[in-house]
Amino acid sequence: MTRIIAGTAANVRLQVPARGTRPTSDKVREALFSSLDAAFDFADARVLDLYAGSGALGLEAVSRGASSAVLVERAASAARLTAANADAVAARAPSARVEAVASPVRRYLEGRAETAAGEFDLVFIDPPYDLPDAEIAADLAALRPLVSPDALVVVERATRRGPLDLPAGWGLWRRREYGDTALDLLEPVDG
């Protein structure tokens, strides 16, 4: 069972697609959000959740005070569940604006490039573990103009994949490993 861990929507159960996604475990989400709590102010944050699956990461941020979240999921069946989960969390956090988008990640990012400069403060990238690193790097390059100067980006990958080769404009702030899950916390940098 996947659920919201803390905040206004604590204990709301989230629907998870039957196949095609790998939900972040409650243990890893709890560790991630404990780490973020120490370094990030969720109040009024604008969140983007890429490869959203159930939307658990973005919705956890909304439950903790984020003002908005965009949940991007390519698979239509998963996107429908993401939208239902967004409605369930938004009912407990009515001041937040939550949008579920059924779209491939790159198409979404490239489509927002001209209209969303600096729009997001916190971004979760949780792709399938077998997505090639070059694809993740291309997503990061397309994402760069869309984040605020003090943004944090969390990339979840398999620990066995090793460090991510970052494109220009990104620096590694912190790396955490939890069993077979690695979380790279990135920050935008000049150059």
C-alpha positions as CSV (number, residue, x, y, z in Angstrom):
1,M,0.0,0.0,0.0
2,T,1.3,3.4,-1.0
3,R,0.2,6.3,1.1
4,I,1.0,10.0,1.9
5,I,3.4,10.0,4.9
6,A,3.0,13.4,6.5
7,G,1.2,16.8,6.2
8,T,-2.4,17.7,5.6
9,A,-3.0,14.6,3.5
10,A,-1.2,12.1,5.8
11,N,-2.4,8.6,5.5
12,V,-4.3,9.2,2.2
13,R,-4.0,5.9,0.3
14,L,-2.7,6.3,-3.3
15,Q,-3.7,4.0,-6.2
16,V,-0.7,2.4,-7.9
17,P,-0.7,1.2,-11.5
18,A,-0.9,-2.6,-11.7
19,R,2.1,-2.7,-13.9
20,G,4.6,-0.5,-15.8
21,T,5.7,1.5,-12.8
22,R,8.0,1.0,-9.8
23,P,6.6,3.0,-6.9
24,T,9.2,4.6,-4.5
25,S,8.9,2.7,-1.3
26,D,7.5,4.4,1.8
27,K,10.9,3.8,3.5
28,V,12.8,5.7,0.7
29,R,10.2,8.5,0.5
30,E,10.4,8.9,4.3
31,A,14.2,9.2,4.2
32,L,14.1,11.5,1.2
33,F,11.5,13.9,2.7
34,S,13.3,13.9,6.1
35,S,16.4,15.0,4.2
36,L,14.5,17.6,2.2
37,D,12.8,18.9,5.4
38,A,16.2,19.9,6.7
39,A,17.2,21.8,3.5
40,F,14.0,22.9,1.7
41,D,11.0,25.0,2.6
42,F,7.9,23.4,1.2
43,A,5.7,26.4,1.9
44,D,4.5,27.7,-1.5
45,A,6.9,25.6,-3.5
46,R,6.1,24.8,-7.1
47,V,6.7,21.1,-7.8
48,L,7.2,19.1,-10.9
49,D,7.0,15.3,-10.7
50,L,8.4,13.6,-13.9
51,Y,7.7,10.0,-14.6
52,A,5.1,10.4,-11.9
53,G,3.6,6.9,-11.8
54,S,1.1,7.2,-8.9
55,G,2.3,10.8,-8.2
56,A,3.4,9.9,-4.7
57,L,6.5,12.2,-4.7
58,G,4.8,15.3,-5.9
59,L,1.7,14.7,-3.8
60,E,3.8,14.2,-0.7
61,A,5.3,17.7,-1.3
62,V,1.7,19.1,-1.7
63,S,0.7,17.5,1.6
64,R,3.7,19.2,3.2
65,G,2.8,22.7,2.0
66,A,3.7,23.0,-1.7
67,S,1.4,25.4,-3.5
68,S,1.3,23.5,-6.7
69,A,2.4,20.3,-8.4
70,V,2.4,19.2,-12.0
71,L,2.5,15.4,-12.3
72,V,3.7,14.1,-15.7
73,E,3.1,10.5,-16.7
74,R,3.3,9.1,-20.2
75,A,1.1,5.9,-19.8
76,A,-2.5,6.9,-20.1
77,S,-3.7,4.3,-17.6
78,A,-1.2,5.4,-15.0
79,A,-2.0,9.1,-15.7
80,R,-5.7,8.4,-14.9
81,L,-4.7,6.9,-11.5
82,T,-2.3,9.9,-11.0
83,A,-5.3,12.3,-11.6
84,A,-7.5,10.3,-9.1
85,N,-4.7,10.5,-6.5
86,A,-4.2,14.2,-7.2
87,D,-8.0,14.7,-6.5
88,A,-7.8,12.8,-3.2
89,V,-4.8,14.8,-2.0
90,A,-6.2,18.1,-3.2
91,A,-9.3,17.5,-1.2
92,R,-7.1,17.6,2.0
93,A,-4.9,20.5,0.7
94,P,-7.5,22.7,-1.0
95,S,-5.3,25.7,-1.5
96,A,-2.8,23.8,-3.6
97,R,-3.2,23.5,-7.4
98,V,-2.5,20.0,-8.6
99,E,-2.4,19.0,-12.3
100,A,-1.9,15.6,-13.8
101,V,-0.6,15.6,-17.4
102,A,-0.6,12.6,-19.7
103,S,2.5,13.2,-21.8
104,P,6.0,11.9,-22.6
105,V,8.4,13.8,-20.3
106,R,10.6,15.3,-23.0
107,R,7.6,16.6,-25.0
108,Y,6.2,18.2,-21.8
109,L,9.5,19.9,-21.0
110,E,10.2,21.1,-24.5
111,G,6.6,22.4,-24.8
112,R,7.0,24.4,-21.6
113,A,10.4,25.9,-22.5
114,E,9.1,29.3,-23.7
115,T,6.3,29.8,-21.1
116,A,7.6,28.3,-17.9
117,A,11.1,29.9,-17.3
118,G,12.0,29.5,-13.6
119,E,8.6,28.0,-12.8
120,F,9.6,25.1,-10.6
121,D,11.4,25.0,-7.2
122,L,11.4,21.2,-6.6
123,V,11.5,18.5,-9.2
124,F,11.3,14.8,-8.9
125,I,12.6,12.6,-11.7
126,D,11.8,8.9,-11.1
127,P,12.2,7.2,-14.5
128,P,12.2,3.5,-15.1
129,Y,15.4,2.0,-13.9
130,D,16.3,0.8,-17.4
131,L,16.0,4.3,-19.0
132,P,19.4,5.1,-20.5
133,D,21.5,7.7,-18.7
134,A,21.6,9.7,-22.0
135,E,17.8,10.1,-21.8
136,I,18.0,11.3,-18.2
137,A,20.7,13.8,-19.2
138,A,18.6,15.0,-22.1
139,D,15.7,15.5,-19.7
140,L,17.9,17.4,-17.3
141,A,19.1,19.7,-20.1
142,A,15.5,20.4,-21.2
143,L,14.5,21.0,-17.6
144,R,17.2,23.5,-16.8
145,P,15.5,26.7,-18.0
146,L,12.3,25.7,-16.2
147,V,13.7,25.7,-12.6
148,S,14.2,28.6,-10.2
149,P,17.7,29.6,-9.2
150,D,17.5,27.8,-5.8
151,A,15.7,24.7,-7.1
152,L,16.4,21.2,-6.0
153,V,16.0,18.3,-8.3
154,V,15.8,14.7,-7.1
155,V,16.8,11.9,-9.5
156,E,15.9,8.4,-8.4
157,R,17.9,5.6,-10.1
158,A,19.2,2.1,-9.4
159,T,22.3,2.2,-7.2
160,R,24.1,-0.3,-9.5
161,R,24.0,2.4,-12.3
162,G,26.6,4.5,-10.5
163,P,26.9,8.3,-10.6
164,L,24.9,10.1,-13.2
165,D,27.0,12.1,-15.8
166,L,25.4,15.5,-15.4
167,P,24.9,17.9,-18.3
168,A,26.0,21.5,-18.2
169,G,24.0,23.6,-15.7
170,W,23.7,21.0,-13.0
171,G,25.8,20.2,-9.9
172,L,25.5,17.3,-7.5
173,W,24.5,18.6,-4.0
174,R,24.1,15.2,-2.3
175,R,23.8,11.5,-3.1
176,R,22.0,9.1,-0.8
177,E,21.7,5.3,-1.3
178,Y,19.0,3.1,0.2
179,G,19.6,-0.5,-0.8
180,D,19.1,-0.7,-4.6
181,T,17.8,2.9,-4.8
182,A,20.0,5.9,-5.2
183,L,18.8,9.5,-4.9
184,D,20.9,12.2,-6.5
185,L,20.0,15.7,-5.3
186,L,21.0,18.2,-7.9
187,E,21.1,22.0,-7.9
188,P,21.3,24.4,-10.9
189,V,24.7,26.0,-11.4
190,D,25.9,28.6,-13.8
191,G,27.9,27.5,-16.8
